[in-house]
Amino acid sequence: MYKRVLLKLSGESLGGPSRKGLDEASLLKFATEIKKVTDAGFQVAVVNGGGNIFRGLQGLDKGYDRVTGDRMGMLATVINSLALASALRGIGVNSEVFTATPMEPIARLYDRDEAVKVLENGGVAIISGGTGNPYFSTDSGAALRALELKADALLKGTRVDGVYNLNPETNPEAVKYEEVTFDQCLSEHLKVMDATAYSLCEQGPVPIIVFNINTPGAILDIIKGKKIGTIVHA
């Protein structure tokens, strides 16, 4: 059982079937799943990706330099976080958006202690803007925030139900891992998160649980100790 978790959502998941822009039904769906967690007395912080709006590396193909592209990607995560916070408040869940760089009055500058207060008061802390630095992915940002907030686990929601040796969406012979180590993920090039995120979580240690975000009740079931998806550990 995990008392406090950090949930990593991809930007594409907020885009719904098209995986682009913002999909109201998807936002409401995820907000409802998160509400189940807070209603049960558990704490959840959220980090969103921004790929449904702009992914930093895409900028290289469009004439932007890497730093500018990454900054645009960070801003995309802020937009996603504001949308998710609005969906949560719409169903009665207090939520606060924090940003890695100053953006008042749009959102609060991230402060670990203030984010913890939100969690301890039954709210949801949504932490946007990555680490605030270029060259770091939102996965790395999620791992960093999980350590700072002393989360018991980092839950990574994906389109598949765990970690596989091959892409299960294109290869029917792909084999699922029930559990795998950080070192194994690196040596076998299992694309769950990037190397920086693995390294940070290993330091915690904070386990990463990879699961299908579209499975109703999965987040709460994992928090309560049910074996779902794949656990990545030291």
C-alpha positions in Angstrom: 0.0 0.0 0.0 1.3 3.5 -0.9 0.2 6.5 1.1 1.6 9.1 -1.3 2.2 8.6 -5.0 3.2 10.8 -7.9 1.2 10.1 -11.1 2.9 10.7 -14.5 0.5 11.3 -17.3 1.6 11.7 -20.9 0.4 14.8 -22.8 -1.0 12.5 -25.5 -3.3 10.8 -23.0 -5.0 14.2 -22.3 -5.6 14.5 -26.1 -8.0 11.6 -26.2 -8.2 9.4 -29.3 -6.4 11.9 -31.5 -3.6 12.4 -28.9 -3.6 16.0 -29.9 -4.9 19.1 -28.1 -7.2 18.7 -25.1 -10.0 16.2 -24.9 -12.7 17.1 -22.3 -13.9 13.5 -21.9 -10.3 12.4 -21.2 -9.7 15.2 -18.7 -12.9 14.3 -16.8 -12.0 10.6 -16.9 -8.6 11.1 -15.3 -9.9 13.7 -12.9 -12.5 11.1 -11.8 -9.9 8.4 -11.3 -7.7 10.8 -9.2 -10.8 11.7 -7.1 -11.2 8.1 -6.2 -7.7 8.2 -4.7 -8.2 11.4 -2.7 -11.7 10.2 -1.5 -10.0 7.0 -0.2 -7.6 9.1 1.9 -4.5 8.7 -0.2 -2.3 11.5 -1.5 -1.5 12.1 -5.2 0.7 14.6 -7.0 0.6 14.8 -10.8 3.2 15.6 -13.5 1.9 15.9 -17.1 3.8 15.7 -20.3 3.2 18.2 -23.1 3.4 16.1 -26.3 -0.3 16.7 -27.2 0.6 20.4 -27.7 4.3 20.6 -28.3 7.2 18.3 -27.7 10.6 20.0 -27.3 12.5 17.7 -29.7 9.9 18.4 -32.4 11.3 21.9 -32.6 14.5 20.7 -34.0 12.7 19.7 -37.2 10.9 23.1 -37.3 13.9 25.4 -37.1 13.9 26.0 -33.3 17.0 25.5 -31.3 16.9 22.8 -28.5 16.6 25.3 -25.7 13.8 27.2 -27.2 12.0 24.0 -28.2 12.3 22.6 -24.7 11.0 25.8 -23.2 7.9 25.6 -25.5 7.4 22.1 -24.3 7.5 23.2 -20.7 4.8 25.8 -21.4 2.7 23.0 -23.0 2.8 21.1 -19.7 1.5 24.2 -17.9 -1.5 24.3 -20.2 -2.2 20.7 -19.6 -1.9 21.1 -15.9 -4.3 24.1 -15.8 -6.8 22.0 -17.8 -6.5 19.0 -15.4 -6.8 21.3 -12.4 -10.0 22.8 -13.8 -11.4 19.3 -14.4 -10.6 18.3 -10.8 -12.1 21.4 -9.3 -15.2 20.9 -11.5 -15.9 17.6 -9.6 -15.1 19.0 -6.2 -11.4 18.2 -5.8 -9.1 21.0 -4.6 -6.1 21.2 -6.9 -3.1 23.6 -7.1 -0.9 24.1 -10.2 2.8 24.7 -9.5 5.3 25.7 -12.1 9.1 25.1 -12.1 9.7 28.8 -13.2 7.8 31.9 -12.0 4.4 32.4 -13.7 2.3 34.1 -11.2 -0.6 34.7 -11.3 -1.1 31.8 -13.8 0.2 29.3 -11.2 2.2 29.1 -8.1 6.0 28.8 -8.2 6.9 25.3 -7.1 7.8 25.0 -3.5 8.2 21.4 -2.1 6.8 22.3 1.4 3.8 24.1 -0.1 3.1 21.2 -2.4 3.2 18.8 0.5 0.7 21.0 2.4 -1.7 20.7 -0.5 -1.3 16.9 -0.4 -1.7 16.6 3.4 -4.9 18.7 3.2 -6.5 16.3 0.7 -5.8 18.2 -2.4 -3.9 17.4 -5.6 -0.6 19.1 -6.4 -0.1 19.3 -10.1 3.5 20.2 -10.9 4.3 21.6 -14.3 7.2 23.0 -16.3 9.4 19.9 -16.0 12.6 20.7 -14.0 12.6 24.2 -15.4 15.7 23.4 -17.5 16.2 22.4 -21.1 17.5 18.9 -21.9 15.5 17.3 -19.2 12.4 15.2 -20.1 9.1 15.4 -18.1 9.9 11.8 -17.0 13.0 13.1 -15.3 11.0 16.0 -13.9 8.5 13.4 -12.5 11.2 11.4 -10.9 12.8 14.5 -9.3 9.4 15.6 -7.9 8.7 12.1 -6.6 11.9 12.2 -4.6 11.4 15.7 -3.3 7.8 14.9 -2.2 8.9 11.6 -0.6 6.4 9.7 -2.7 6.1 6.0 -2.0 5.9 5.2 -5.7 5.9 6.8 -9.2 3.0 5.6 -11.2 3.5 6.0 -15.0 0.3 5.7 -17.0 0.7 4.4 -20.5 -1.4 2.9 -23.3 -0.2 -0.6 -22.5 -0.5 -2.7 -19.4 3.2 -2.8 -18.4 6.8 -3.1 -19.6 7.5 -5.5 -22.5 10.7 -6.6 -24.2 9.2 -5.4 -27.5 6.5 -3.0 -28.5 3.3 -4.9 -27.8 1.3 -2.6 -30.0 3.2 -3.7 -33.1 4.7 -7.1 -32.1 2.3 -9.9 -31.0 5.3 -11.9 -29.7 6.2 -9.2 -27.1 6.6 -10.6 -23.6 5.5 -8.7 -20.5 7.6 -8.3 -17.4 5.9 -8.6 -14.1 8.9 -6.8 -12.5 12.2 -5.5 -13.7 15.2 -3.7 -12.3 16.4 -0.2 -13.2 19.7 -1.7 -14.4 17.8 -4.2 -16.6 15.8 -1.4 -18.2 19.0 0.4 -19.1 20.9 -2.7 -20.4 18.0 -4.0 -22.4 17.0 -0.5 -23.6 13.4 -0.9 -22.3 11.9 2.5 -23.1 9.9 3.0 -19.9 11.5 6.3 -18.9 14.9 7.9 -19.7 18.2 7.1 -18.0 18.1 10.2 -15.8 14.7 9.2 -14.4 15.9 5.7 -13.7 19.0 7.1 -11.9 16.9 9.4 -9.7 14.4 6.8 -8.8 17.1 4.3 -8.0 18.6 6.8 -5.5 15.3 7.1 -3.6 14.7 4.3 -4.0 11.3 5.0 -5.5 9.7 2.2 -7.5 8.1 2.9 -10.8 4.9 1.2 -11.6 3.9 1.1 -15.3 0.3 0.4 -16.1 -2.5 1.1 -18.5 -3.9 4.5 -17.6 -7.2 3.7 -19.4 -8.1 0.9 -17.0 -10.9 2.1 -14.7 -9.9 2.0 -11.0 -6.3 1.0 -11.8 -4.7 3.9 -9.9 -6.5 3.3 -6.6 -6.0 -0.5 -7.0 -2.3 0.0 -7.3 -2.1 2.3 -4.3 -4.0 -0.3 -2.3 -1.4 -2.9 -3.2 -3.0 -4.8 -6.0 -0.5 -6.2 -8.5 -1.2 -4.3 -11.8 1.2 -3.6 -14.6 5.0 -3.9 -14.1 7.0 -2.7 -11.1 10.5 -1.3 -11.8 12.7 -1.4 -8.8 16.4 -1.2 -7.6 
